Amino acid sequence: MEIKEFQNLIRELYLSRDAKRGADKTFLWFLEEVGELTRAYRRGEKGNLGKEMADVFAWLASMANLLSVDLESEVLKKYPKVCPICSSAPCTCPFP
């Protein structure tokens, strides 16, 4: 599945609910999911990491839909198959 397809799926499933909730409250839900991912990572809950990452990605797509941001287009602009800082693939930046 492409990023655009996933964003469209999230739009079809949740845009009506997200729009009623609004961007501010949707952003808080997104942050809550980031917190859940952080907790799973810090606790070493390897079985939950993928699920929590999927939740974060879904809420990010919801935010993008509410704010009319095309995630796939923005990702490709920011990361055009090379590092956005050193323009190399793989990255050769001097810092970790």
Number of C-alpha atoms within 10 A of each C-alpha: 5 8 15 14 11 16 24 17 15 17 20 10 12 15 18 12 12 19 15 10 12 14 17 10 14 20 17 12 16 21 15 15 21 19 14 19 22 15 15 19 15 10 9 11 12 11 10 14 17 13 14 20 17 13 18 21 18 20 25 22 24 28 26 16 21 17 10 9 14 15 18 15 12 11 12 10 11 13 13 12 13 13 15 13 11 12 14 12 11 10 12 12 11 6 4 4
